[in-house]
Amino acid sequence: MHFVDAKTLLTGSGGRYGMNIYRGCTHGCIYCDSRSKCYQFTHPFEDIEVKRNAPQLLEAALKSKRHRCMIGTGSMSDPYMHCEEELRLTQRCLEIILNYGFGAAIQTKSDRILRDIDLLDEINRTARCVVQMTLTTYDDDLCGILEPNVCSTKRRIEVLREMRERGIPTVVWLTPVLPYINDTVENITAILNECVKAGVRGVIDFGMGLTLREGDREYYYAALDKNFPGLKKRYVKQYGNAYELPSPNAKELKQVFQETCRKNGILSSPEDCFRFIGEFPEKYPQISIFDS
């Protein structure tokens, strides 16, 4: 990893703000869109760029905002990857969010988030906290191939259950669904059943498929050659260089997904899920210009 002094941290406007404390990732997921060339990485993806002044930038930004809202993190790089164990920058930023009365919306694949569960609990009691967990593959052996350097799906389900016990709402990202790999009714059903048991509030799906762009595509195809010999040829024949690669089973999988969510009162459209994630409770007073 390497350290930089960033000029800004928060992005967004209109009461929707996000931050990426780290840039790059060490989880090694074979399908990661963040590897795409459009994001203009100037360093190897696994050489994590650390914004060492992130807490200072966040505090300065929150001091200047009159209206409290949710602060999101994890959309590009997981805030709980390996280096967070030592650096604790995510933890420090959450402490600042708590101190200034803002909410937190965290997206991760890692059980390291449990280290901060007391902090998340306090944020949720004083404002609001939503934890988002990515689940793609119920079978842990297959999960270890697709997402090799992160905790197993079963462990992530345990995280969801611990959040439920604390009353912290959760949303699951059921994406991507990889054609000919994890795009089975058995896989999707098993994950959804665990979401029901864990009291998940919403599940995000983008059409039961995968997206590939330049940079991401090459890495993914190299992983197919290594772990699923012959499958790359099938992909190229069916999808060419398309950006969207829907599963051949997408219609059936979508029906299973929507029916399970409907029966169990789970939000199932991305719009409804994002609205839920971004909601900040009006019962908490806004910051006055006369506040010190």
Buried (B, 14 or more C-beta within 10 A) or exposed (E): BEEEEBEEBBEEEEEBBBBBBBBBBBBBBBBBBBBBEEBEBEEEBEEBBBBBBBBBBBBBBBEEBEEBBBBBBBBBBBBBBBBBEEBBBBBBBBBBBBEBBBBBBBBBBBBBBBBBBEBBBBBBEBBBBBBBBBBBBBBEEBBBBBBEBBBBBEBBBBBBBBBBEBEBBBBBBBBBBBBBBBBBEEBBBBBBEBBBEBBBBBBBBBBBBBBBBEBBBEBBBEBBEEBBEEBBEEBEEEBEEEEEBBBEBBEBBBEBBBEBBEEBEBBBBBEBBBEBBBBBEEEEEEBEEEEE
